[in-house]
Amino acid sequence: QVQLVEAGGGLVQPGGSLRLSCAASGSIFRLNAMGWYRQAPGKQRELVATITSSGGSTYFVDSVKGRFTISRDNAKNTVYLQMNRLKPEDTAVYYCNKLPNYAAYWGQGTQVTVSS
């Protein structure tokens, strides 16, 4: 059974940083590209960043380019999202999933709140 467990969220002031982690159990991790998604209140879930299975290629939505980085450690079955220069509009619940995402793999997410 696959589980994805996100961690690292919290309350941070605008301009601050957070590092999210997503630990995967099961066999999906190393063979799959992974993505970080977020869902703000009243909005649809959106894809924020992706990374290929090898970690050699990444993608970021325009709104986070230059501020967020994504990385993975296949030995630890973990994918990370480093978020710098956070803005209030980054406030959301952040989730990880494989690409393409699979409904059964959604975890609880981790709340990120950017506020002064």
PLY file of the C-alpha trace (Angstrom):
ply
format ascii 1.0
element vertex 116
property float x
property float y
property float z
element edge 115
property int vertex1
property int vertex2
end_header
0.00 0.00 0.00
1.33 3.38 -0.99
1.46 6.25 1.43
2.66 9.79 0.91
3.25 11.83 4.05
3.86 15.54 3.76
5.53 17.59 6.49
7.26 20.89 7.12
4.45 23.39 6.81
3.75 26.15 9.25
3.17 29.85 9.77
5.79 32.13 8.27
6.04 35.85 7.62
6.13 37.21 4.08
9.64 36.89 2.72
10.37 33.86 4.86
11.27 30.31 3.91
10.01 26.81 4.53
11.18 23.39 3.41
8.52 20.79 2.81
9.17 17.08 2.65
7.16 14.19 1.28
8.05 10.70 2.40
6.82 7.85 0.24
6.30 4.27 1.18
5.72 1.52 -1.28
7.24 0.98 -4.67
6.03 4.02 -6.55
8.64 6.54 -5.65
11.80 5.75 -7.56
10.04 4.91 -10.83
7.88 8.00 -11.01
8.14 11.66 -11.61
6.77 13.45 -8.57
4.95 16.70 -8.12
4.04 19.18 -5.44
0.50 20.53 -5.59
-1.31 23.10 -3.50
-4.88 24.03 -2.77
-5.80 27.42 -1.42
-9.17 28.04 0.27
-11.94 28.23 -2.31
-9.63 27.32 -5.18
-8.87 24.21 -7.17
-5.77 22.20 -6.49
-2.91 23.30 -8.74
0.38 21.76 -9.75
3.26 23.83 -8.41
6.44 21.93 -9.23
7.56 18.63 -10.71
10.71 16.56 -10.83
11.58 13.59 -13.00
12.35 10.18 -11.52
16.09 10.77 -11.81
15.85 14.33 -10.56
17.41 15.61 -13.74
14.61 17.85 -14.86
12.22 20.13 -13.01
9.24 22.32 -13.77
7.69 25.22 -11.87
4.48 27.12 -12.34
5.18 30.74 -13.25
4.00 32.09 -9.92
6.78 30.31 -8.00
9.64 30.38 -10.50
12.82 31.73 -8.98
11.49 31.26 -5.44
10.84 27.52 -5.10
13.11 24.58 -5.80
12.24 20.90 -5.89
14.59 18.03 -5.19
14.45 14.37 -4.33
16.48 11.76 -2.51
15.66 8.39 -4.00
17.64 6.59 -1.31
15.28 8.06 1.27
12.15 7.92 -0.89
11.64 11.60 -0.19
10.90 14.64 -2.30
11.43 18.18 -1.03
10.09 21.61 -1.83
12.25 24.52 -0.74
10.15 27.66 -0.66
11.88 31.03 -0.39
10.58 34.61 -0.46
7.15 33.39 0.47
4.13 35.54 -0.29
0.66 35.60 1.26
-0.67 34.11 -1.98
1.40 31.01 -1.34
-0.90 30.18 1.56
-2.41 26.76 0.88
-2.36 23.11 1.82
0.55 21.51 0.00
0.42 17.94 -1.24
2.71 15.62 -3.14
1.74 12.94 -5.62
3.17 11.13 -8.55
2.79 12.34 -12.11
0.18 11.96 -13.39
-1.45 12.16 -10.00
-3.42 9.24 -8.68
-6.46 9.83 -6.51
-5.69 7.06 -4.06
-2.28 8.52 -3.26
-3.40 11.90 -1.91
-2.25 12.36 1.66
-3.31 14.83 4.31
-1.07 17.57 3.05
0.76 20.16 5.07
-0.60 23.64 5.75
1.50 26.63 4.76
0.33 30.00 5.99
2.15 33.17 4.99
1.04 36.07 7.09
2.42 38.93 9.13
0 1
1 2
2 3
3 4
4 5
5 6
6 7
7 8
8 9
9 10
10 11
11 12
12 13
13 14
14 15
15 16
16 17
17 18
18 19
19 20
20 21
21 22
22 23
23 24
24 25
25 26
26 27
27 28
28 29
29 30
30 31
31 32
32 33
33 34
34 35
35 36
36 37
37 38
38 39
39 40
40 41
41 42
42 43
43 44
44 45
45 46
46 47
47 48
48 49
49 50
50 51
51 52
52 53
53 54
54 55
55 56
56 57
57 58
58 59
59 60
60 61
61 62
62 63
63 64
64 65
65 66
66 67
67 68
68 69
69 70
70 71
71 72
72 73
73 74
74 75
75 76
76 77
77 78
78 79
79 80
80 81
81 82
82 83
83 84
84 85
85 86
86 87
87 88
88 89
89 90
90 91
91 92
92 93
93 94
94 95
95 96
96 97
97 98
98 99
99 100
100 101
101 102
102 103
103 104
104 105
105 106
106 107
107 108
108 109
109 110
110 111
111 112
112 113
113 114
114 115
